[in-house]
């Protein structure tokens, strides 16, 4: 092997097997994928230990990708349920699985994922450190924090969220400019508390070069976490969020100097009128590094329906340049999602992603819609079901209310505009009440 990471290969002019696979999926030339990877505008998260992965590229000019968060917790420790969610997510087309387990034998589940799952696998080592060491937060040492990063890389994780941007300077700015919702990032709040209790600098910021060395060795993509992401509409776009983003831009440059691939994480909760500006600011500060967003949720008032509030924001964010959408389920803010919640969240996110791909003119994105329109024009129900983003639900809805005429639906029946236009343009007689 003459290269260490996908970025290193690209900068040497090498087209890797992974780049070729991504090019084929994206209907682009392999040379184009190589050049974008060299610039850091496309990442291909593929840890060399994760040999069963099916490579995917993440970048604003590519198809918008979907990540699914899952994992066991103290209140919901059933590993079999999480495995069912993984299998369901992959079947429904999610390109990425992020293991956020915070209880029990987390390494067993993580290793199963990297040995068996073809999706990109992400983790947040900060969570795992608290579980793994099983001691008071303030007693975890800098070396122990970094050792967990190394462990996850060894286990085959393709990308890691590490909250490097919340250093002591950012934390002090946050304390001087208090928010309504404070910090809602789990990783960010853990590191903030650790810094406050120990008086030390964020270990991942202070020893960022060591983190990069680990990522470079295994070709782990570094997902720079947004500890200061807004947790409500009122906090969106405040000084803490922007200051952290500036720090992440500086860290991106340092990562690229070591050929480490980088994703930038973004908001959070954000009103519609701020999304476009936020995407453009990120592109400028982080020089086009792929942007990974949670939502953003465009209103705070819809618990039970936050897969919808997130899909609205996600579609707009991706249309303006976000590359990677973290799904949100109806259970957001309420409980750990079950299998049905996972499905609802994935479908909502996939709709948002595809809507954005149409807006961006991603190659071949509109082909799917064209084929569906042809099937509708022909009143070809079986083809419509096969093209539906959720065939099972589409088929179920039609079966619940069978029409008198098989070529129509129970909404319009013989008033069906499609059926009647087909007939009249073919020179046939349209007689709605006599049929």
C-alpha positions as a printed Julia matrix, in Angstrom:
435×3 Matrix{Float64}:
   0.0    0.0     0.0
   1.51   3.32   -1.11
  -0.9    5.6     0.72
  -2.28   5.99    4.24
  -5.73   7.57    3.72
  -8.13   8.17    0.86
  -7.06  11.82    0.91
  -3.39  10.85    0.77
  -4.06   8.59   -2.22
  -6.04  11.27   -4.0
  -3.28  13.82   -3.52
  -0.84  11.37   -5.08
  -3.13  11.01   -8.08
  -4.14   7.46   -7.12
  -7.68   6.25   -7.82
  -8.51   3.71   -5.13
 -11.0    0.86   -5.29
 -13.22   2.89   -2.95
 -13.13   5.94   -5.25
 -14.13   3.77   -8.19
 -17.06   2.34   -6.21
 -18.24   5.82   -5.22
 -17.9    7.12   -8.79
 -20.09   4.3   -10.07
 -22.8    4.99   -7.49
 -22.72   8.73   -8.14
 -22.66   8.5   -11.98
 -19.43  10.47  -12.05
 -15.92   9.88  -13.32
 -13.45   8.34  -10.88
 -11.02  11.15  -11.64
 -13.6   13.68  -10.43
 -14.12  11.81   -7.16
 -10.34  11.6    -6.72
  -9.9   15.34   -7.24
 -12.7   16.27   -4.84
 -11.28  13.9    -2.23
  -7.87  15.52   -2.59
  -9.46  18.92   -1.84
 -11.37  17.59    1.19
 -14.71  18.38   -0.44
 -15.59  14.69   -0.62
 -14.81  12.12    2.08
 -14.96   8.34    1.77
 -15.1    6.97    5.34
 -13.54   3.49    5.14
 -11.48   2.26    8.07
  -9.09  -0.37    6.73
 -10.22  -2.77    9.46
 -13.87  -2.56    8.3
 -13.49  -4.93    5.37
 -17.2   -5.62    4.72
 -18.05  -1.97    4.06
 -19.71  -0.85    0.85
 -17.98   2.51    0.21
 -19.97   5.72   -0.02
 -18.85   9.27   -0.67
 -20.05  12.28    1.29
 -19.96  15.71   -0.33
 -22.34  18.5    -1.29
 -22.16  17.64   -5.0
 -22.97  13.96   -4.38
 -26.2   12.28   -3.32
 -27.16  13.4     0.18
 -26.43  10.56    2.62
 -28.38   9.47    5.7
 -27.05   8.5     9.12
 -29.04   6.49   11.68
 -28.28   6.87   15.39
 -28.94   3.88   17.66
 -27.4    1.96   20.55
 -28.25   0.55   23.96
 -28.8    2.66   27.07
 -29.23   1.9    30.77
 -33.01   2.13   30.44
 -33.16   0.15   27.16
 -30.28  -2.38   27.2
 -31.68  -4.93   24.7
 -28.9   -5.59   22.19
 -31.11  -7.75   19.96
 -33.47  -4.8    19.45
 -30.59  -2.6    18.35
 -29.42  -5.28   15.92
 -32.92  -5.39   14.46
 -32.77  -1.61   14.0
 -29.41  -1.91   12.24
 -30.69  -4.52    9.8
 -33.87  -2.55    9.18
 -31.91   0.68    8.58
 -29.58  -0.94    6.05
 -32.54  -2.54    4.26
 -34.24   0.86    3.99
 -31.21   2.46    2.38
 -29.38   4.25    5.22
 -25.73   4.63    4.28
 -24.45   5.09    7.82
 -25.02   3.69   11.3
 -23.83   5.61   14.36
 -23.48   3.57   17.54
 -24.24   5.78   20.54
 -24.36   2.94   23.09
 -23.92   4.15   26.65
 -24.35   0.99   28.71
 -22.99  -2.55   29.01
 -20.5   -4.27   26.74
 -20.29  -1.55   24.12
 -17.25  -3.03   22.42
 -19.07  -6.26   21.58
 -21.77  -4.38   19.67
 -19.26  -2.09   17.97
 -17.17  -5.01   16.76
 -20.25  -6.79   15.45
 -21.07  -3.71   13.42
 -17.64  -3.46   11.82
 -17.49  -7.2    11.16
 -20.99  -7.64    9.72
 -22.52  -4.33    8.64
 -21.87  -2.89    5.14
 -22.83   0.66    6.14
 -20.39   3.29    7.35
 -20.0    2.97   11.12
 -19.61   6.01   13.36
 -19.15   6.4    17.1
 -18.67   9.03   19.8
 -15.67   7.86   21.88
 -16.5   10.36   24.65
 -19.63   8.39   25.57
 -17.78   5.13   25.54
 -15.0    6.38   27.81
 -17.48   7.06   30.59
 -18.91   3.54   30.24
 -15.58   1.77   29.71
 -13.7    3.24   32.67
 -16.76   3.2    34.95
 -15.45   5.86   37.31
 -16.09   9.46   38.23
 -15.99  11.76   35.22
 -13.4   14.07   36.73
 -11.08  11.09   37.34
 -10.74  10.19   33.66
  -7.28  11.22   32.49
  -6.2   12.78   29.24
  -4.42   9.56   28.29
  -7.56   7.54   28.97
  -9.64   9.81   26.72
  -7.15   9.33   23.89
  -6.86   5.58   24.48
 -10.59   5.21   23.77
 -10.13   6.94   20.41
  -7.39   4.44   19.6
  -9.61   1.53   20.66
 -12.44   2.62   18.36
 -10.03   2.97   15.46
  -8.68  -0.53   16.12
 -12.24  -1.86   16.19
 -12.83  -0.63   12.63
 -14.94   2.49   13.12
 -15.11   4.55    9.9
 -15.77   7.96   11.42
 -15.74   9.36   14.94
 -17.45  12.4    16.37
 -14.94  14.15   18.59
 -15.82  17.47   20.19
 -12.52  19.28   19.68
 -13.96  22.76   19.21
 -15.14  23.4    22.75
 -11.83  24.46   24.25
 -11.48  26.58   27.37
 -11.74  29.81   25.38
 -15.02  28.69   23.79
 -16.32  27.52   27.17
 -15.55  30.9    28.73
 -17.32  32.69   25.88
 -20.33  30.41   26.44
 -20.41  31.24   30.18
 -20.26  34.95   29.4
 -23.13  34.67   26.91
 -25.59  32.3    28.54
 -28.25  30.57   26.51
 -31.81  29.52   27.12
 -30.94  25.81   26.62
 -27.23  25.85   27.57
 -25.41  22.93   25.86
 -27.59  20.1    24.52
 -24.77  18.06   22.97
 -24.13  15.03   25.19
 -20.45  14.9    24.26
 -20.09  18.65   24.55
 -21.73  18.77   27.97
 -19.52  15.92   29.23
 -16.33  17.67   28.12
 -17.52  21.03   29.44
 -18.19  19.47   32.84
 -14.8   17.69   32.78
 -12.98  20.94   32.02
 -14.88  22.79   34.74
 -14.14  20.12   37.36
 -10.48  19.57   36.47
  -9.46  23.03   35.3
  -7.71  21.4    32.33
  -7.96  22.04   28.6
 -10.14  19.85   26.38
  -7.83  16.84   25.86
  -8.93  16.37   22.25
  -8.13  19.99   21.44
  -4.88  20.09   23.39
  -3.66  16.81   21.87
  -5.28  17.2    18.47
  -2.16  16.02   16.65
  -2.33  12.71   18.52
  -5.97  12.31   17.47
  -4.93  12.98   13.87
  -2.14  10.41   14.05
  -4.66   7.76   15.13
  -7.09   8.73   12.36
  -4.32   8.7     9.76
  -3.09   5.25   10.8
  -6.49   3.6    10.28
  -7.99   6.06    7.78
 -10.71   7.13   10.18
 -12.69  10.17    9.05
 -12.81  12.8    11.77
 -16.27  14.21   12.39
 -15.65  17.47   14.24
 -18.5   17.62   16.74
 -20.6   20.69   17.41
 -20.7   20.9    21.2
 -22.31  24.34   20.94
 -25.05  23.45   18.5
 -28.25  25.32   19.35
 -30.82  23.27   21.26
 -33.73  25.61   20.63
 -34.77  28.21   18.09
 -33.89  31.09   20.44
 -30.23  29.99   20.66
 -29.68  29.53   16.92
 -26.77  31.39   15.34
 -25.43  32.78   18.61
 -21.83  33.7    19.38
 -20.97  30.32   20.94
 -22.06  28.41   17.84
 -20.12  30.68   15.49
 -16.98  30.8    17.64
 -16.87  27.01   17.78
 -17.33  26.85   14.0
 -14.3   29.13   13.55
 -12.25  26.77   15.74
 -13.46  23.8    13.69
 -12.3   25.57   10.54
  -8.8   25.91   12.0
  -8.79  22.24   13.03
  -9.93  21.22    9.55
  -6.87  22.86    8.04
  -4.63  21.03   10.51
  -6.3   17.7     9.73
  -5.87  18.18    5.99
  -2.16  18.87    6.52
  -1.94  15.26    7.77
  -4.2   13.87    5.0
  -7.01  13.13    7.49
 -10.53  13.31    6.06
 -12.91  15.67    7.87
 -16.66  16.17    8.29
 -18.02  19.26   10.08
 -21.08  18.82   12.29
 -23.77  21.48   12.41
 -27.07  22.47   14.03
 -29.34  21.6    15.83
 -32.42  23.76   16.1
 -32.59  26.63   13.61
 -35.39  28.68   12.01
 -35.86  28.44    8.26
 -34.6   31.96    7.61
 -31.16  31.19    9.1
 -30.4   27.88    7.38
 -29.08  29.17    4.05
 -26.73  31.65    5.74
 -25.47  29.0     8.16
 -24.61  26.61    5.32
 -22.78  29.34    3.42
 -20.8   30.4     6.5
 -19.74  26.8     7.12
 -18.6   26.38    3.52
 -16.48  29.5     3.74
 -14.95  28.92    7.18
 -14.3   25.21    6.64
 -13.3   25.51    2.97
 -15.97  23.2     1.59
 -15.52  20.29    4.0
 -18.7   18.15    4.03
 -21.33  19.38    6.49
 -23.22  16.9     8.67
 -26.44  18.21   10.25
 -28.91  16.97   12.85
 -32.09  18.27   11.28
 -31.94  21.16   11.7
 -35.27  21.2    13.52
 -37.14  24.29   12.36
 -39.46  24.62   15.35
 -39.44  23.51   18.99
 -43.14  22.72   19.44
 -43.6   19.3    17.81
 -42.56  16.47   20.15
 -43.78  13.25   18.55
 -43.41  14.79   15.09
 -39.8   15.94   15.11
 -39.0   13.66   12.17
 -41.1   16.16   10.2
 -39.55  19.32   11.66
 -36.11  17.82   10.97
 -36.98  16.76    7.42
 -38.09  20.29    6.59
 -34.83  21.73    7.86
 -32.75  18.9     6.43
 -34.13  19.37    2.92
 -33.31  23.07    3.01
 -29.86  22.52    4.57
 -28.92  19.91    1.98
 -30.22  22.07   -0.87
 -27.83  24.79    0.3
 -24.84  22.48    0.68
 -25.14  20.07    3.6
 -23.89  16.61    2.6
 -24.99  14.29    5.37
 -28.29  14.22    7.29
 -28.58  12.62   10.7
 -32.06  11.21   10.88
 -34.48  12.31   13.57
 -37.3   10.04   14.72
 -40.76  10.77   16.16
 -39.28   9.78   19.54
 -36.75  12.67   19.56
 -36.76  14.48   22.94
 -39.06  11.78   24.36
 -37.42   8.32   24.52
 -35.13   5.85   22.81
 -36.68   5.12   19.39
 -38.12   1.69   18.7
 -37.96  -0.14   15.37
 -41.05   1.63   14.0
 -39.66   5.03   15.03
 -36.42   4.22   13.22
 -38.36   3.47   10.05
 -40.33   6.71   10.25
 -37.15   8.69   10.84
 -35.29   7.09    7.94
 -38.14   7.61    5.48
 -38.52  11.27    6.47
 -34.77  11.83    6.1
 -34.6   10.04    2.76
 -37.42  12.21    1.42
 -35.57  15.31    2.6
 -32.31  14.09    1.05
 -33.9   13.28   -2.29
 -35.76  16.59   -2.4
 -32.43  18.36   -1.89
 -30.73  16.25   -4.55
 -33.4   17.32   -7.04
 -32.84  20.96   -6.12
 -29.05  20.61   -6.48
 -29.27  18.79   -9.8
 -27.39  15.72   -8.58
 -26.79  13.43  -11.59
 -29.66  11.0   -12.24
 -31.61  12.14   -9.15
 -34.61  13.12  -11.25
 -34.7    9.74  -13.02
 -36.55   8.21  -10.09
 -39.27  10.88  -10.22
 -39.53  10.54  -14.0
 -40.12   6.8   -13.74
 -42.76   7.33  -11.03
 -44.54   9.91  -13.2
 -44.6    7.52  -16.14
 -46.09   4.8   -13.95
 -48.76   7.2   -12.67
 -49.6    8.31  -16.18
 -50.09   4.65  -17.15
 -52.01   3.95  -13.92
 -49.52   1.13  -13.39
 -50.0    0.47   -9.68
 -47.45  -2.31   -9.31
 -44.69  -0.18  -10.81
 -45.74   2.72   -8.56
 -45.38   0.47   -5.53
 -41.97  -0.75   -6.64
 -40.74   2.84   -7.1
 -42.2    4.17   -3.84
 -39.74   5.18   -1.13
 -41.84   2.99    1.21
 -43.49   0.31   -0.97
 -45.0   -1.49    2.01
 -46.91   1.57    3.22
 -48.07   2.54   -0.27
 -49.41  -0.94   -0.92
 -51.09  -1.06    2.52
 -52.89   2.26    1.98
 -54.33   1.16   -1.36
 -55.4   -2.2     0.05
 -57.31  -0.47    2.86
 -59.71   1.2     0.41
 -60.18  -0.77   -2.79
 -61.78   1.22   -5.65
 -64.67  -0.04   -7.79
 -62.5    0.33  -10.9
 -59.1   -1.29  -10.52
 -57.33   1.34  -12.64
 -58.4    4.21  -10.35
 -58.23   4.92   -6.63
 -61.06   5.41   -4.15
 -60.44   9.18   -4.01
 -61.49   9.97   -7.59
 -62.87   6.8    -9.15
 -64.23   7.64  -12.59
 -63.45  11.32  -12.01
 -59.73  10.43  -12.29
 -58.08  13.17  -14.35
 -55.22  10.93  -15.42
 -57.53   8.19  -16.71
 -59.85  10.63  -18.48
 -57.03  12.6   -20.13
 -55.45   9.4   -21.39
 -58.75   8.4   -22.96
 -59.72  11.71  -24.53
 -56.24  12.22  -26.01
 -56.43   8.71  -27.47
 -59.7    9.65  -29.21
 -61.94   7.71  -26.83
 -65.24   8.83  -25.31
 -65.21   9.98  -21.67
 -68.56   9.31  -20.0
 -68.02   9.47  -16.26
 -71.48   8.51  -14.98
 -72.29   5.88  -17.59
 -69.32   3.56  -16.95
